[in-house]
């Protein structure tokens, strides 16, 4: 997956297999550093994270989210007569949490991406949560779906991300194209150096290519009866993926997709005025605004007469640890997050992420319209598969797509990628 992606899901899925190995008894040389609010420290003498035993509720998060959560968590604790410790685990939070939870010295709550779910459940690291009866009317549907695994809800969501289409109005007369063909035509019309800046890269980027892949009929995994992705039903190498490959090959031949554009330079190509369009996520907004680009933002369009484009949706939320020492307090906290957007709103002021609370979307719409739009776009996206098998998809599929953009045969290339993935997931 793309390193340039600055979001809470960066490398989340790729880390799942690592966490599983650590949890199954493998030795860990994890170098995570820790710090805490309302706590003396978050790591033991060996540097491994350890929960603050003096707190009534301990929450682990990465650096940005921990900083955003400190004040609202403290206020919640004071209101409920509790000491809340928000501890920063700076590196490999998922692995550190799974290992510490099994050892009995982990937190009560961990903040993480929804695509951790399969790994965390498989390791018995988290407990199901009981959401309030009105949660479905207060939280975005895609966020609630993403937090379900094997028919149970395991987390309370608070933020979501997905890809959007950004248009430089100076380089196109169609700032919100409704089809991919319209995008290409409009991008060529005004002679932009690049019609589209979208990460492909020499090694591929299956995350950013997902809208194209799905619009042309490709899928990754089928779904079981409970909606959980089924690794036995692999779509890579089947007819839809080959049709998607044909589209990618044509776009490569037309110069619309380029392996020279990667996560390292895709945003800067757009902000330098060298592309009419950009496909990226909310992490691109700050650079676009700083560059002074007069831009429009819309959902990524699909191909005319084909399926809608469905980029991945990534959801971030709160998980209750299975072996936390303050389980009742943890359930009370996550229930309050699901009931009221107060904590999420306070966090947004420090760390801006598209919110899933519907009333918070309304509150932020005037001053932060792009963030709210991205949250709305996510409702038409597909939650990233939250099963450990997904870790085996990124590299083979990404490389296959990059090779096809460079002219490789779509059928043989996709079939080979499917065989490689299937051999790894068993």
Secondary structure, 3 states (H helix, E strand, C coil): CCCCCCCCCCCCCCCHHHHHHHHCCCCCCCCCCEEEECCCCCECCCCCECCCCCCCEEEEECHHHHHHHHHHHHHHHHHHCCCEEEEEECCCHHHHHHHHHHHCCCCCEEEEEHHHHHHHHHCCCEECCCCCCCHHHHECHHHHHHCEECCEECEEEEEEECCEEEEECCCCCCCCCCEHHHHHHHHHHCCCCEEEECCCCCCCCHHHHHHHHHHCCCCCEEECCCCCEEEEEECCCCHHHHHHHHHHHHHHHCCCCCCCCCCCCHHHHHHCCCEEEEEECHHHHHHHHHCCCCEEEECCCECCCCCCCCCEEEEEEEEEECCCCCHHHHHHHHHHHHHCCHHHHHHHCCCCCCECEHHHHHHHCCCCHHHHHHHHHHHHCEECCCCHHHHHCHHHHHHHHHHHHCCCCHHHHHHHHHHHHHHHHC
